[in-house]
Amino acid sequence: MDFKVFQLFEQINYEGREEEVVQYLKQLDFFDAGQTLKYVINSDVEYERGVLVGSISEEYIPNSYGVNQDRGLENLDGFEPYERTIFAFDFNSRAFLVQNRKYTPKNLDPGRTLNRLTDIFNDAF
């Protein structure tokens, strides 16, 4: 996997509160991404030896069709596709790693994902 590394220089006082940040991220609900789409921090957030690892899933507008009995194309009902992006935060070095995804869906891009993660982490800290 390809990751981009961002260094945080802002002084954030989270000393001894790492588990609170983890629990905060695990308990978040879905966020509104506009156009009736959603995104969410998955509940698989883990913290070990000073490093927090998790993922964000972002819903996208599918371009997926099925073929019916008459061999015609039809939209797949009930199909809610999400793209998953891995992230990690090293509390010791203040490095924030975000998977450098090349998204196929047009409504997703790495800059938007980073902005969403930044907003979520700002609230968590």
N, C-alpha and C positions, 0 to 999 in steps of 0.2 A: 504494500500500500504506500502511496505517496502522501506525505503530510507537509503542511506548511507550518512553520514554527513562528509564533509571535511572542515577543518578550514584553512582559508587563512591568512598567517602571513606576506606576502609581503606587503610593503607599496605602496598602489595604491592611487593616488590623483584623486578621482572622485567626491569629495565634491561639491554638487550643480549641478552635471552633470548626475544625475541618469536618467532623462528623455531622455537625449542624448543617453545613453546606450540602453534604451528601443527602441527608434526610430531606432537606428542602427540595433538591432536584428530583428525588424519587417521588415526592408527593405532588408535584406540579400536575395541573390538568392540561387539557388541550388548549392551544392558542389559536386564535383566528388569523388565518393567512390571507383573508379576502377571497372573493369569488367563491364563497362557501367551502373553501379549502381549509385544512387544519395542519398544525405541526405540533410535535410533542417531544419532550425529553423522555426516552424510554426508561422503564423502571430497572434496567440492568446496570445502573450506576454503581461502581465499586471504588473503594478507597483502600489502598495498601501502601505502606512505606512512603507516605508523603505524596503519592500520585493518585489523582482521581481520574477514572476512565468511565466514559459513557457514550451514548449515541443520541442523535436527534433524528427523528423520522418526519419527513415533510411530504404531505399529500400533493399529488400532481394531477393534472388533467390527463386522463388516459387517452391513448390513441389505440385502444384495443377493441377488436371486434371478434365475434364468433361467427361460425357458419351454421345456419339452421338446416332443418331437414330438406328444405327446398333449395339448398346450396346457395342461399342468399346471405349477404353480410348483415349482421345485426349487432347493436351495442350490447356489451356484457353488463347486465343489471347486477347491482350489488357488489360490483368490483371497485374497491377503493385502494388504489395503488399508492404506496409510499416509497420514498427513497431514504435510505439510512446512511447517515454520515457519522463516523467515529470521531471523538474528541478526547483530549486528555489535558489535565492541568497539573503541573508539578509545583506543589506548594513550596518546595525548597528553592528552586531556581527561578520561579515565577514564569516558567515557560508554558505557553498555551499552544497545544498542537491540535490542528484541525485537518482531517483527511481532505486532500486536494482532489475533490470529485470533479469529473467532467460529466455534468448532467445532460441527459438526452431531453427530458421534458423541458419545454420552453419556459414554464413559469418557475423553474428552479435555476439558481446560479450560485457559485461559491460565495460571492459577495453578500448576497441576501442571507445565506446560511450563516456566515460569520456575523452579520449584524444581528440576527436572531439570537445566536449564542452569546454575543456580547451583552445584549439587553438582559437575557436570562441570568448570566453570571453577575452583572451589575446588581440586579435585584437580590441575588443569593448572598452577595457579600455585603 
